[in-house]
């Protein structure tokens, strides 16, 4: 690494310097950098590098550390923007989508609103030739750098252009990931996306296949009649919804990663409500978003505990990847004093608090009951037959 100050790096090309061999070495030296060390690290580096390079390198080091959660070890070779780290698809989710597209026979795809290239990377690794388009020059420079850093430059072409001006003829598929954040945070109206959902749908219908990434909270009535809607969760957290064209019009499904299992709707009516029985099933968030709780109820032979609550109860313990099961020992009206006394009597020190349909926050419950002891329990705050209730039990696993 350079130890003497250098003045041959233009102020406006600090990012470009990081793409050189010396820049790669500089970033590698910052792999263990932490925010607490920022001032001392920047001061030390300015003895050998211009201030713009130091600022760029330290910034990239911090972004790489944040990006590991989404990209794993690839993050240490990649480049980012702050918005890119925040908005990029997690690698596992992008890989799932790429496998689906490759399985449809897609070989050439237009990735519109491509961002820093997270989806393009997964698509290219699946054998698909990608045109990645974004209107931000900085973002495009980062996407191109990522394609080169991961050895995928021969499969990913990055173009800085307004997506509305891109000719889509000749592509097997279109992928659109509209911006869903604005100056005030998340955007919930699909027509306020950039570009709007209506434009993305028109673009999707121009190719044999298409996938449009939308917010998980998209109203079902906003899903076009000729689209398949898929909700995707990873590790139990709902990450996104995707509207698919050229697949199964009207289908609704939930995909759970990393298991890679998919539950598809069968058009079942809402299950009836009944009393809480021995086992309680908490459907995965993607299952709930896809309105497939009835499918879980059918699989487990269960009913709802309340017409408005997505908890299924049954006398049977059934192994299902689509819901977490709990064995219920107590069904009580909501009362924190009574809960505190019961937990003290049972010497519960490890307390898991979950809620659905309750205004009470789990942190408040733990603070009020102050669990102490060698035993563990789970409390589910919810409603049963319209009344606030506490269900006490423990996770159950079928053989």
HELIX and SHEET records of a PDB file:
HELIX    1   1 UNK A   11  UNK A   13  5                                   3    
HELIX    2   2 UNK A   14  UNK A   18  1                                   5    
HELIX    3   3 UNK A   21  UNK A   29  1                                   9    
HELIX    4   4 UNK A   35  UNK A   37  5                                   3    
HELIX    5   5 UNK A   38  UNK A   45  1                                   8    
HELIX    6   6 UNK A   51  UNK A   71  1                                  21    
HELIX    7   7 UNK A   72  UNK A   77  5                                   6    
HELIX    8   8 UNK A   82  UNK A   87  1                                   6    
HELIX    9   9 UNK A   91  UNK A  103  1                                  13    
HELIX   10  10 UNK A  118  UNK A  125  1                                   8    
HELIX   11  11 UNK A  137  UNK A  149  1                                  13    
HELIX   12  12 UNK A  163  UNK A  165  5                                   3    
HELIX   13  13 UNK A  190  UNK A  192  5                                   3    
HELIX   14  14 UNK A  197  UNK A  204  1                                   8    
HELIX   15  15 UNK A  220  UNK A  222  5                                   3    
HELIX   16  16 UNK A  285  UNK A  289  1                                   5    
HELIX   17  17 UNK A  293  UNK A  300  1                                   8    
HELIX   18  18 UNK A  336  UNK A  345  1                                  10    
HELIX   19  19 UNK A  362  UNK A  369  1                                   8    
SHEET    1   A 9 UNK A 156  UNK A 160  0                                        
SHEET    2   A 9 UNK A 129  UNK A 134  1                                        
SHEET    3   A 9 UNK A 108  UNK A 112  1                                        
SHEET    4   A 9 UNK A 173  UNK A 177  1                                        
SHEET    5   A 9 UNK A 209  UNK A 214  1                                        
SHEET    6   A 9 UNK A 237  UNK A 245 -1                                        
SHEET    7   A 9 UNK A 228  UNK A 234 -1                                        
SHEET    8   A 9 UNK A 252  UNK A 257  1                                        
SHEET    9   A 9 UNK A 261  UNK A 264 -1                                        
SHEET    1   B 2 UNK A 181  UNK A 182  0                                        
SHEET    2   B 2 UNK A 185  UNK A 186 -1                                        
SHEET    1   C 7 UNK A 303  UNK A 304  0                                        
SHEET    2   C 7 UNK A 311  UNK A 314 -1                                        
SHEET    3   C 7 UNK A 279  UNK A 283 -1                                        
SHEET    4   C 7 UNK A 323  UNK A 333 -1                                        
SHEET    5   C 7 UNK A 387  UNK A 396 -1                                        
SHEET    6   C 7 UNK A 375  UNK A 384 -1                                        
SHEET    7   C 7 UNK A 348  UNK A 355  1                                        
END                                                                             
